[in-house]
């Protein structure tokens, strides 16, 4: 599967049959040294002039394999991006990776407890989508949500504090890894697939209130077989809601290869009567362009769309999963070395002399400093008061007289109104 979805532009799909297991995938990796490249083919030769101006546009050309379509398209293979846009996406991806690295270290130090799902390797999805949408557009996703929370406006400190169950967390220390929220970001949801119909509901509200905005409802390939996903498709198309259903396909649902769980792994076609796009989710520019296309589609009144972001997580499903029992270390290392989203964008920037290597190193260092400072601040945050257990359950003014805790002596009585 990996060898088919991640392939070079010059290699036809027919020449690369889908392996039926992780073992077969690992064998195919040895024979095929590259998948598709994360760097598009440049229109011009490498530039050697002075670094580019902030607003100067640079044009890149994607290989055909970056996109596939179902009842829509095509997206232009030529893409323009300015220096500021490229560096902003680079900085966002580096910040997300540093944040996830810090989370990994805090978990191993037993300062983060419970579930913790990291998105290392999948940074291009969050950064590319963020670059394409408006501030008041909505996103709702599953539990691999730290990067989205950061880019939608929550501080790194509040995310790390939330992971550690501290008072200054973005959910006041009550949500943890799976329940984070920010401006027009509705989580972080722990029940597999349950966020998809909620996303359709957010889109219904946007249309009803004539907001002129839309919703990205995200889920993984493991959740793609949930019945409620298809129910949400149906309602969204019946009412032509401004919703884009995004399958973040990292090839493994927990510890199961998508090929073992899904009769059809063409997730972008699963909407049937809803148009769909498959995108190289390891390429931040491809994600940006596809997200722009999908956003414009839904806001023009054409109804919903299904997107499949083909990506890859380097770590396990969660921190309790080593991630190497159902795939080989060779497979993971191959993806890191040939398809890393940060490295791919860095190579583009350097090839076009959009920025110097020293500038990028400074951005890397600044990101590390920012996240290290956030870790220190989050550690200093106290644990929430036990009274917080009874807040944020009912809207203010609508609380019942009392609410039971885990035991009768924990009953909380609300103040008389």
Residue, then its C-alpha position, 0 to 999 in steps of 0.5 A: x500500500x505504501x509503495x503505491x500511495x507514495x510513489x514517484x511521478x514517473x512510475x505508473x501505478x500499475x507497475x506497483x501492485x498493493x502488498x497484502x501485508x506489512x511484510x510485503x510492504x517492507x520487502x517492496x521498500x527494499x526494491x523501491x528506493x523512493x516513493x513520490x518526492x515531497x518536493x515538486x519539480x521546479x519550473x526553473x533551475x536552482x537560483x543563486x542570486x540574493x535571497x528572495x524578497x518577502x512578497x516575491x512569488x515562486x512557482x512550483x509544479x507538482x507531479x501528477x501523482x500528488x492528486x487523484x479525483x472523484x467527480x471533480x477537479x482538476x487542481x492546477x499542478x502549478x502553485x505560487x507561494x511567497x517567501x513569507x508563506x513558505x517560511x510561515x508553513x515551515x515555522x508552523x511545522x517545526x513548532x508542531x514537531x518540537x511540541x510533539x517531541x516535548x510531549x513525548x519526553x514529558x510522557x516518558x518522564x511520567x508527567x503526562x498520564x493517560x492517552x497521548x497521541x502524537x502527530x510526528x510525521x503528519x505536520x503538513x496536514x495541519x500546517x497546509x490546511x491552516x494556510x488555506x482557510x479563514x480564521x472563522x472556518x471551523x475544524x473538528x478532528x479526533x484525538x491526534x489534535x495537538x498541532x491543530x490546537x496550536x495553529x488555531x490559536x492555543x498557546x504551546x504552554x496551554x497545550x502542554x499544561x493541558x497534557x499534564x492536567x494543570x490549571x492553565x491548560x486550554x481545557x483547564x486541565x480536565x481534557x488532556x490529550x484528546x479534548x483540546x479546544x481553540x477558536x473555531x476548533x472543536x476538538x479533540x474527540x475521544x470516540x472514534x468517528x463521533x466527531x464527523x456528524x458533529x462536524x456536519x452539525x457545525x456546517x449546518x449551523x454555518x449555513x443556517x446562520x449565513x456565516x459564509x464559513x465552512x467546516x473541515x470534519x477530520x477522521x482517520x482511516x481507522x474511523x473511515x468504516x464507522x457507520x456514522x461517517x456515512x450517515x453524515x455524508x448523506x445528511x451533508x449532501x441532502x442539505x448541501x452543507x459547507x462541509x469537507x470530510x477529511x480522511x487523514x490516512x496514515x495507513x494504520x488504524x491503531x495496529x492494523x494496516x488499512x489493507x486488512x481493515x478496508x475492502x476499499x482503501x480509496x477513501x476519497x471515493x467513499x462519498x459515492x455521490x459526493x466528489x472527492x480528492x486524494x492528496x499527497x499529505x506529506x507535501x504542505x503545499x499540496x495540502x494547502x492547494x487542495x484545501x483551498x480548492x475544497x473550501x471554495x467548492x463548498x462555499x460556492x454552494x456545490x455541497x460537501x466534499x471528501x478529501x483523503x490526506x495520504x500521510x504517515x505517522x512515525x510513532x505508534x498509534x499512542x504512547x503505549x504503542x511502540x509502533x514496530x510490531x505491525x510494521x518494520x523499522x526499515x519502513x519507518x526509516x525509509x519514510x523519514x528519509x524520503x518523504x519527511x514534510x519538513x525536509x521536503x519544504x526545506x529543500x524547496x526553500x534552499x533550492x530557490x534561495x528563498x532563505x538561507x540555511x542559517x535563517x532556517x537554522x535560526x527558525x529551528x532554534x527559535x522554535x526549540x527555545x519557544x517550546x522549552x519555555x512553554x514546558x517550563x511554564x506548564x510545569x509551574x502551573x498548579x493542578x486545578x482545584x477539585x471544584x473544577x470537576x463540577x464546572x463546564x457541565x451546564x451553562x451558567x444559570x441552568x445548573x441543577x440544584x446538585x450534582x452527584x460525584x463518584x460517591x454520595x459524599x462527593x455531591x456538589x450543591x450549586x449556589x442558589x440562583 
